[in-house]
Amino acid sequence: MTVYSGPVFEMATRQFGVIADHLSIPFDERDRLLMPKRAITVSCPIHRDDGTIAVFEGYRVQHHLTIGPTKGGTRFAPSVDIGEVAALAIWMSWKCALVGLPYGGAKGGVRVDLASISKRELEGLSRRYMQEMIPFVGPHTDVMAPDMGTNEQVMAWFMDTYSMYQGQTVTEIVTGKPVSSGGTLGRREATGRGVAYLARRVLNDLGINLGNATAVVQGFGNVGSYAALELQRYGLKVIAVSDHTGALHNAAGLDIPALARHAAEHGSIAGYSNELQYDPANILTLPCDVLVPAAMERVIDADTAAHLKCRVLAEGANGPTTPEADRVLEKRQDEVFVIPDILCNSGGVVVSYFEWVQDLQQLFWEEEEVTRREYHILDRAFDQMVARAKLDKIPHRTAAMAIGVEKVRAAKLTRGLFP
């Protein structure tokens, strides 16, 4: 029996099973590697604008603290549950290990429909959530970051709430903050930039001319919008994008800067154009050179994987591809180059690490240095993944996760079991 359940946690468990079998990890070690160290569930009561009181359920899962503090985002969404949060924490552990960061994985969230609360209520909920988490987090225990439904402003409220309880400003308790409150230049763009950078690297390795290449982006939030902007800057035509309100398609290429401005002002791509509207159900299977799923988990199932018409699958979201789809893509390795999520979207946690280091040292870098260091780490991890995949004749996801799991396992074995 376990408190964790649901399709996302089941997916993370199945993925780990594949890696554990590949690495021949003894069965008596597997639960210690997979199961989270700690899970917290809290009630977050707030005063509504109409004077009533509403209670929202919040979660935080810390996967392991073997290498250093845990690190991970906090999402505000109606779909949040403890199983989903645990799966995301587990994936974050492998991601941090893969790219060489001194973190274990964590994830948090509040089950809330943001469309149903005001900005004042959002501030109250954000502060109450952090208040409930104070006994369990800290700059050397668990460092939060933004995720779906949260942003720089929410991180600033988190940081301020924690600081008020400590009696001093503690900027290093969260990352993804505004630059004016101890954030780092380049953090907002980091995940999307990393996705685009790795996609460009693969296109160059495959000999595909960037000026003739096309891209499709599913999800136009922080990750998807900056990935699209960067891909267009590299010379690709972004021919389709989508979000929770619909999809847009233009074979000649969309005006991504104009679309990003519209989405920033209105909160979505809705209302941008009636003429360019497209069926969101078909966006993943549009012919293109680069497909960026940057929305939710489990959007690419076995049937979708069989009908993908992209050359590069650059996973901007966490867990967008199901295990069944992975089996299909394994047979299509010569047709579709997969950049798995734990590498492809790791630019965000890499630059979050930079922000944490800068806050601890109170010494801040220029944006050029942040971006240069991010790309250096992504290149190193990419080279390791590709070399491992070729050596063991395994898919890229298996190679990337194997590297991450091996590092965590080695740390646990070295430290031993206390007491």
Secondary structure, DSSP 8 states (H G I E B T S, - for coil): --S--SHHHHHHHHHHHHHHHHTT--HHHHHHHHS-SEEEEEEEEEE-TTS-EEEEEEEEEE---SSSSEEEEEEEETT--HHHHHHHHHHHHHHHHHHT-S-EEEEEEEE--GGGS-HHHHHHHHHHHHHHHGGG-BTTTEEEEE-TT--HHHHHHHHHHHHHHHTS--GGGBSS--GGGT--TTHHHHHHHHHHHHHHHHHHHHT--GGG-EEEEE--SHHHHHHHHHHHHTT-EEEEEEETTEEEE-TT---HHHHHHHHHHHSSSTTS-STTEE-GGGGGGS-EEEEEE-S-TT-B-HHHHHT--EEEEE--SSS-B-HHHHHHHHHTTTT-EEE-HHHHTTHHHHHHHHHHHHHHHT----HHHHHHHHHHHHHHHHHHHHHHHHHHT--HHHHHHHHHHHHHHHHHHHH----
